[in-house]
């Protein structure tokens, strides 16, 4: 049985249309710029909060001023970054400015636990140690992770980039009649993804691997299609016909659903 896992990159996300979208990790340079924006903003805010705290406890003793200073640090360097990244699903001020986002290692949105872990470790690796551990770790890590990311199980991705254009599979004319009349059951997500990726990358594959994988995928796909195509068809043509016909049927179904909504509710304004 063909395995589709090798067709996916480590950072691929799979959409509902079985198209893998690669969310590339942010480069060290971009992360450094984002981090400098965050450090500048947090540093300025820390000074303001610290001065305000000292004004509030101006008549107190040294212990009270020490508590006010500690609370200022915790509020600005831990509480606020954690709250911001949790509420924005991984975005800080610097990340918003540069189109970055922190995600889990499985590319899902981070939670309060991830954001708090990153903020706590940032106090040490960025503020107390001047960012040296963060920079060294990011340079040697394949995903550009700083120490906080390694511990929290997160990494930073770029959101502002052009997705590669995915070409729809074209219907082989000689199989159009068969595909239109065939009974096609829904394909499993993994199989549908493998077929789409194979058709997109077939031209770059080794000829032997291309023929082997195409034959294996066609055999799996045809277990969900009846009747079988005419004898002697090329596996890639069969795969393209099934994918194109499924797309045509989905578009027709969506058009019917939209027409029904218009009749029931009237045209959208």
VEXTOR-162051 format. One record per residue (C-alpha): chain; z, y, x negated. Coordinates in steps of 0.1 Angstrom, whole numbers. Each point is the difference from the previous one (the first is absolute). Example, Ala and Ser with C-alpha at 12.3 -4.5 7.8 and 13.67 -1.06 7.14 Angstrom:
VEXTOR-162051
<"A"; <78; -45; -123>>
<"A"; <-7; 34; -14>>
//
This chain:
VEXTOR-162051
<"A"; <0; 0; 0>>
<"A"; <-9; 34; -13>>
<"A"; <29; 23; -9>>
<"A"; <-5; 37; 8>>
<"A"; <29; 12; -21>>
<"A"; <-21; 5; -31>>
<"A"; <-22; 25; 19>>
<"A"; <29; 23; 5>>
<"A"; <15; 24; -25>>
<"A"; <37; 3; -6>>
<"A"; <1; 34; 19>>
<"A"; <-23; -9; 29>>
<"A"; <10; 7; 35>>
<"A"; <-19; -18; 28>>
<"A"; <-11; 19; 31>>
<"A"; <-4; -14; 34>>
<"A"; <-38; -4; -7>>
<"A"; <7; -23; -29>>
<"A"; <-9; 26; -26>>
<"A"; <21; 2; -31>>
<"A"; <9; 36; -10>>
<"A"; <13; 5; -35>>
<"A"; <28; 25; -4>>
<"A"; <0; 7; -37>>
<"A"; <32; 7; -18>>
<"A"; <4; 37; -11>>
<"A"; <-7; 6; -37>>
<"A"; <28; 10; -23>>
<"A"; <-15; 35; -4>>
<"A"; <0; 6; 38>>
<"A"; <35; -14; 4>>
<"A"; <12; 22; -29>>
<"A"; <-14; 31; 17>>
<"A"; <15; -10; 34>>
<"A"; <33; -7; -17>>
<"A"; <0; 35; -17>>
<"A"; <-6; 16; 34>>
<"A"; <30; -19; 14>>
<"A"; <22; 8; -30>>
<"A"; <-8; 37; 2>>
<"A"; <7; 1; 37>>
<"A"; <32; -20; -2>>
<"A"; <11; 20; -31>>
<"A"; <-4; 33; 18>>
<"A"; <17; -13; 31>>
<"A"; <28; -14; -21>>
<"A"; <7; 33; -16>>
<"A"; <0; 18; 34>>
<"A"; <23; -26; 16>>
<"A"; <23; 0; -30>>
<"A"; <3; 38; 0>>
<"A"; <7; 0; 37>>
<"A"; <26; -27; -5>>
<"A"; <17; 20; -27>>
<"A"; <0; 31; 22>>
<"A"; <16; -20; 29>>
<"A"; <28; -13; -23>>
<"A"; <4; 31; -21>>
<"A"; <37; 3; 8>>
<"A"; <7; -37; -7>>
<"A"; <12; -18; -31>>
<"A"; <-21; -19; -26>>
<"A"; <3; -33; 19>>
<"A"; <-15; 16; 31>>
<"A"; <-28; 15; -19>>
<"A"; <-7; -34; -17>>
<"A"; <-2; -17; 34>>
<"A"; <-24; 27; 13>>
<"A"; <-22; -5; -31>>
<"A"; <0; -37; 5>>
<"A"; <-8; 3; 37>>
<"A"; <-29; 23; -9>>
<"A"; <-15; -25; -24>>
<"A"; <4; -29; 25>>
<"A"; <-15; 20; 29>>
<"A"; <-30; 13; -20>>
<"A"; <-8; -29; -22>>
<"A"; <9; -30; 22>>
<"A"; <4; 9; 37>>
<"A"; <-30; 23; 5>>
<"A"; <-26; -20; -20>>
<"A"; <12; -32; 18>>
<"A"; <-2; 16; 34>>
<"A"; <-34; 16; -7>>
<"A"; <-16; -32; -13>>
<"A"; <14; -20; 29>>
<"A"; <-11; 23; 27>>
<"A"; <-35; 5; -15>>
<"A"; <-5; -37; -9>>
<"A"; <-1; 5; -38>>
<"A"; <-10; 36; -5>>
<"A"; <18; 27; -20>>
<"A"; <-11; 36; -5>>
<"A"; <-19; -9; -31>>
<"A"; <-16; -30; 16>>
<"A"; <-11; 20; 30>>
<"A"; <-16; 26; -23>>
<"A"; <-19; -27; -20>>
<"A"; <-8; -24; 28>>
<"A"; <24; -28; -11>>
<"A"; <23; -23; 19>>
<"A"; <26; -25; -10>>
<"A"; <-4; -35; 15>>
<"A"; <17; -34; -3>>
<"A"; <-15; -25; -24>>
<"A"; <-17; -16; 30>>
<"A"; <-15; 34; 9>>
<"A"; <22; 5; 30>>
<"A"; <20; 32; 8>>
<"A"; <32; 4; -19>>
<"A"; <34; 0; 18>>
<"A"; <33; 19; -6>>
<"A"; <11; -27; -25>>
<"A"; <-31; 5; -22>>
<"A"; <2; 38; 1>>
<"A"; <38; 0; -8>>
<"A"; <-5; -24; -29>>
<"A"; <-28; 22; -15>>
<"A"; <21; 32; 5>>
<"A"; <31; -14; -16>>
<"A"; <-19; -14; -31>>
<"A"; <-19; 33; -3>>
<"A"; <32; 18; -6>>
<"A"; <4; -21; -32>>
<"A"; <-35; -6; -12>>
<"A"; <-14; 35; 8>>
<"A"; <29; 24; 1>>
<"A"; <25; -14; -25>>
<"A"; <-26; -15; -24>>
<"A"; <-26; 27; 4>>
<"A"; <-26; -24; 15>>
<"A"; <-5; -20; -32>>
<"A"; <7; -35; 15>>
<"A"; <-22; 9; 31>>
<"A"; <-29; 10; -22>>
<"A"; <2; -31; -24>>
<"A"; <3; -24; 30>>
<"A"; <-29; 16; 18>>
<"A"; <-22; -3; -32>>
<"A"; <7; -37; -4>>
<"A"; <0; -11; 36>>
<"A"; <-34; -10; 15>>
<"A"; <8; 20; 32>>
<"A"; <14; 30; -18>>
<"A"; <35; -7; 13>>
<"A"; <31; 19; -12>>
<"A"; <33; -18; -3>>
<"A"; <10; 10; 35>>
<"A"; <-32; -16; 14>>
<"A"; <7; -32; -19>>
<"A"; <35; -3; 13>>
<"A"; <-9; 11; 36>>
<"A"; <-31; -22; 2>>
<"A"; <-24; 29; 6>>
<"A"; <-30; 18; -15>>
<"A"; <-19; 32; 5>>
<"A"; <-36; 0; 14>>
<"A"; <-27; 26; 4>>
<"A"; <-9; 8; 35>>
<"A"; <-27; 26; -6>>
<"A"; <-31; -19; -12>>
<"A"; <-32; -11; 16>>
<"A"; <-1; -35; 14>>
<"A"; <-31; -19; -11>>
<"A"; <-26; -3; 27>>
<"A"; <0; -34; 15>>
<"A"; <-35; -10; 10>>
<"A"; <-2; -19; 33>>
<"A"; <-16; -34; -2>>
<"A"; <-36; 0; 12>>
<"A"; <-11; -26; 26>>
<"A"; <-27; -24; -15>>
<"A"; <-29; 4; 25>>
<"A"; <-7; -37; 1>>
<"A"; <36; -8; 10>>
<"A"; <5; 28; 26>>
<"A"; <-9; -22; 30>>
<"A"; <24; -28; -11>>
<"A"; <28; 24; -7>>
<"A"; <-4; 18; 34>>
<"A"; <2; -33; 19>>
<"A"; <27; -16; -21>>
<"A"; <36; -4; 11>>
<"A"; <21; 17; -27>>
<"A"; <38; -5; 0>>
<"A"; <21; 26; -19>>
<"A"; <1; -7; -37>>
<"A"; <34; -2; -18>>
<"A"; <8; 33; -17>>
<"A"; <-1; -16; -35>>
<"A"; <-33; -16; 6>>
<"A"; <-16; 31; 15>>
<"A"; <12; 20; -30>>
<"A"; <-13; -25; -25>>
<"A"; <-35; 1; 17>>
<"A"; <-1; 38; 0>>
<"A"; <10; 2; -36>>
<"A"; <-24; -28; -10>>
<"A"; <-29; 17; 16>>
<"A"; <9; 34; -16>>
<"A"; <3; -15; -35>>
<"A"; <-24; -29; 1>>
<"A"; <-26; 18; -22>>
<"A"; <26; 4; -28>>
<"A"; <11; -37; 0>>
<"A"; <-11; -27; -24>>
<"A"; <-29; -19; 18>>
<"A"; <18; -33; -1>>
<"A"; <32; 15; 14>>
<"A"; <-19; 19; 25>>
<"A"; <-18; -31; 14>>
<"A"; <32; -20; 0>>
<"A"; <22; 25; 17>>
<"A"; <-28; 9; 25>>
<"A"; <-4; -36; 10>>
<"A"; <38; -5; 4>>
<"A"; <4; 32; 21>>
<"A"; <-29; -9; 22>>
<"A"; <14; -34; 7>>
<"A"; <34; 15; 10>>
<"A"; <-16; 27; 22>>
<"A"; <-22; -25; 18>>
<"A"; <31; -18; 12>>
<"A"; <5; 30; 22>>
<"A"; <-36; 3; 12>>
<"A"; <-20; -22; 24>>
<"A"; <-27; -11; 0>>
<"A"; <-8; -2; -37>>
<"A"; <-29; 21; -14>>
<"A"; <-34; -15; -4>>
<"A"; <-1; -25; -29>>
<"A"; <-9; 12; -35>>
<"A"; <15; 35; 2>>
<"A"; <14; 17; -31>>
<"A"; <38; 3; 2>>
<"A"; <0; 37; -7>>
<"A"; <-25; 6; 28>>
<"A"; <23; -19; 24>>
<"A"; <31; 19; -11>>
<"A"; <-19; 33; 4>>
<"A"; <-12; -10; 34>>
<"A"; <35; -9; 12>>
<"A"; <16; 32; -14>>
<"A"; <-28; 22; 15>>
<"A"; <2; -16; 34>>
<"A"; <38; 2; 1>>
<"A"; <-3; 37; -8>>
<"A"; <-27; 5; 27>>
<"A"; <22; -17; 26>>
<"A"; <31; 20; -10>>
<"A"; <-20; 33; 3>>
<"A"; <-13; -11; 34>>
<"A"; <35; -9; 12>>
<"A"; <14; 33; -12>>
<"A"; <-29; 19; 18>>
<"A"; <7; -19; 32>>
<"A"; <38; 8; -2>>
<"A"; <-8; 36; -6>>
<"A"; <-24; 1; 30>>
<"A"; <27; -15; 22>>
<"A"; <26; 25; -11>>
<"A"; <-24; 28; 7>>
<"A"; <-6; -13; 35>>
<"A"; <37; -5; 7>>
<"A"; <13; 32; -16>>
<"A"; <-30; 23; -2>>
<"A"; <-15; 13; -33>>
<"A"; <24; 12; -27>>
<"A"; <5; 37; -3>>
//
